[in-house]
Amino acid sequence: MFYKSTRNSSLKKSSAEAIVAGISEEGGLFVPDHIPQITADEIKSLADMTYPERAAFVFSKFLTDFTDAELRYCTESAYNDKSFDHASITEISHLFDGTYVLELWHGPTCAFKDMALQILPYLLTTSLKKTGIDKKVVILVATSGDTGKAALEGFADVEGTSIMVFYPEDGVSAMQKKQMTTQDGKNVCVCAVKGNFDDCQNGVKAIFTSEDVKAQLASKGQMFSSANSINWGRLAPQIIYYISAYADLVSNGDIAMGDKVNITVPTGNFGNILAAYYAKKMGLPVNKLICASNANNVLTDFLTTGIYDRNRRFFTTVSPSMDILISSNLERLLYIMTGDDALIREWFGKLSSEGRYEVSDAVKAQLLEEFAAGCCDDAATKATIREIYDKYSYTLDTHTAVAVNVYENYRRTTGDTTKTIIASTASPYKFGTAVLEAICGEAPADEFDKVDKLHEVSGYDVPASLAALRNKAVRFTGSVDKSEMKEFVLAETDKI
Ligand SMILES: *Cc1c(COP(=O)(O)O)cnc(C)c1O
């Protein structure tokens, strides 16, 4: 299998080359040249495998340049009960008639980003070896909270790599800040930026693309790579858990092999739901993909009208990991649907110049066929947390609550009662303030009082990684102006 770029169909890269590069030179995203198939017998056979075995099996269809031994090394190093609090890695809970919550947050940082960022360092270092690149990789991350910590935890003390994370000084929760600034590891560095998330993101992009910085790094035997969801090495691991969950539902007798299921995903950058789309195109029996957004509902509008328009107010919500107006993985979906790199260049050119584009009628028809979409505001998110807690004694985090709200609305308005998997993307402990406000009407001010209170209310074990933060010393207190990020990176890469 080869990888093309969404903006250059004639490109032919191996998966290892695509993972090392992160993003294609002309700005496009790497996509496999065809979508491999999975048969009913293969899906059934997963039931007898461990999660690392399932993962290696699915990867073998996409990362065809990796040997079986390399894939097994990567999946067994990433998915084990040292990093995850369940040996099964993910968990499925039956919420109400035919509606299942797929818990993807049993990893070290309590958000679904761990499912990909625990394995990305192994995929990346293996890819470096395979491509014969003998450079130290510097991972640069701009984060609004979850990605930064998950990337730090994945890359900490990984030989041949170092990682630098920039976060907006006043733009992350107290728990997220504590998670990042106490990070262990000799090769990690965390820095606050006096600005918002866009300032961090723009700063990182400018550093990535600066020929001057790249040349200085090369002279030190270093190169940049990316850990955000434009990297194929972050997307591919997410396809696995949808197939794995389906196999579990079949083996538990909840569905029969071949029965179609809906999949609902709380969406920001469109990575997680795109992975579900890939699983469907591989042959997983899926009916509708339901895309759930918060008040930043640019995707709801796009999937129902075919017009993408980012010229709108930006809302800060209680589900901050979905506060996004440019969903970068949409580019991959539109490329799969059209196969036309010229069209992608035209649409995404318009997105950057005018902030808006409209897809063709043929694509609109495909979007309506494959997807349903909905959104809800903070009040509705909290009402859903309360409702699910009262009715089923199940405590949702804010992001998953958006998905449950949108799904219930979909079910009510369409009458579609197809069994449904809802992707649950974070532990409620990560967003304790809003969860406690929803359930108790108020939340204590101190982050660890919130943890205690949530334990009392939900009865869920406190994740060991969050409990350990209480007495952990802060290692990183620095903050820089956005104009100083480049000098900061150059100075830090001198120390590596
Ligand atoms: C990142 C994130 C999302 C959004 O996922 P995308 O792949 O960006 O669509 C949803 N929920 C949580 C908790 C997240 O961290």
The ligand as a MOL file (V3000), in Angstrom:
LIG
                    3D

  0  0  0     0  0            999 V3000
M  V30 BEGIN CTAB
M  V30 COUNTS 15 15 0 0 0
M  V30 BEGIN ATOM
M  V30 1 C -9.7940 15.6630 21.0610 0
M  V30 2 C -11.0650 15.3850 21.7510 0
M  V30 3 C -12.2900 15.3160 21.0500 0
M  V30 4 C -12.3990 15.5970 19.5670 0
M  V30 5 O -11.7980 14.6000 18.7740 0
M  V30 6 P -11.4450 14.8890 17.2470 0
M  V30 7 O -10.6970 13.7000 16.7800 0
M  V30 8 O -10.5930 16.1350 17.2600 0
M  V30 9 O -12.7140 15.1100 16.5180 0
M  V30 10 C -13.4300 14.9800 21.7640 0
M  V30 11 N -13.3830 14.7650 23.1020 0
M  V30 12 C -12.2390 14.8310 23.7970 0
M  V30 13 C -12.2610 14.6020 25.2750 0
M  V30 14 C -11.0240 15.1440 23.1700 0
M  V30 15 O -9.8870 15.2150 23.8800 0
M  V30 END ATOM
M  V30 BEGIN BOND
M  V30 1 1 1 2
M  V30 2 1 2 3
M  V30 3 2 2 14
M  V30 4 1 3 4
M  V30 5 2 3 10
M  V30 6 1 4 5
M  V30 7 1 5 6
M  V30 8 2 6 7
M  V30 9 1 6 8
M  V30 10 1 6 9
M  V30 11 1 10 11
M  V30 12 2 11 12
M  V30 13 1 12 13
M  V30 14 1 12 14
M  V30 15 1 14 15
M  V30 END BOND
M  V30 END CTAB
M  END
